[in-house]
C-alpha cells in the first residue's frame, strides 16, 4: 500500500484499515504455524502497512 493512498484517507478510515490489517496479520501467523501459508512475504508487507498507518495516525495527532 502506498503512503500517498493512505494520506488521502481520514483518521476513521485509517483506523478501520488498521483493524483489518491486524486481523489479516493474526490469520497469517496462524497459517504460518500450521504450515498452510503460501506467501511468507505477505507477513512482511502487512507489518509494514501497519507501521505506515500508525505513523500517519500519530502525525495527524501531532499536527493537530
C-alpha positions as CSV (number, residue, x, y, z in Angstrom):
1,X,0.0,0.0,0.0
2,X,1.3,3.4,-1.0
3,X,1.7,6.2,1.5
4,X,0.1,8.6,-0.9
5,X,-3.1,6.5,-1.0
6,X,-3.1,6.4,2.8
7,X,-2.7,10.2,3.2
8,X,-6.0,10.7,1.2
9,X,-7.9,8.8,3.9
10,X,-9.3,10.3,7.1
11,X,-8.5,9.1,10.6
12,X,-11.6,6.9,10.8
13,X,-10.8,5.2,7.5
14,X,-7.2,4.7,8.6
15,X,-8.2,3.1,11.9
16,X,-10.6,0.8,10.0
17,X,-7.8,-0.2,7.7
18,X,-5.5,-0.8,10.7
19,X,-8.1,-3.1,12.2
20,X,-8.4,-5.1,9.0
21,X,-4.6,-5.4,8.7
22,X,-4.2,-6.6,12.2
23,X,-6.9,-9.3,11.6
24,X,-5.0,-10.4,8.5
25,X,-1.7,-10.5,10.4
26,X,-3.3,-12.7,13.0
27,X,-4.6,-15.1,10.4
28,X,-1.3,-15.1,8.6
29,X,0.5,-16.1,11.8
30,X,-1.9,-19.0,12.3
31,X,-1.3,-20.1,8.8
32,X,2.4,-20.0,9.2
33,X,2.3,-22.0,12.4
34,X,0.0,-24.6,10.7
35,X,2.2,-24.9,7.6
36,X,-0.5,-23.6,5.3
37,X,0.9,-20.2,4.4
38,X,1.6,-19.8,0.7
39,X,3.4,-16.5,0.6
40,X,5.6,-15.6,3.6
41,X,6.4,-12.2,2.0
42,X,2.8,-11.1,2.8
43,X,3.6,-11.1,6.5
44,X,6.3,-8.5,5.9
45,X,4.0,-6.4,3.7
46,X,1.2,-6.4,6.3
47,X,3.6,-5.5,9.1
48,X,5.0,-2.5,7.1
49,X,1.5,-1.4,6.1
50,X,0.5,-1.4,9.8
51,X,3.6,0.7,10.6
52,X,2.7,3.2,7.9
53,X,-0.8,3.6,9.1
54,X,0.3,4.0,12.7
55,X,2.8,6.6,11.7
56,X,0.2,8.6,9.8
57,X,-2.3,8.5,12.7
58,X,0.4,9.8,15.0
59,X,1.3,12.5,12.6
60,X,-2.2,13.8,12.4
61,X,-2.4,13.8,16.2
62,X,0.8,15.8,16.5
63,X,-0.2,18.3,13.8
64,X,-3.5,19.0,15.3
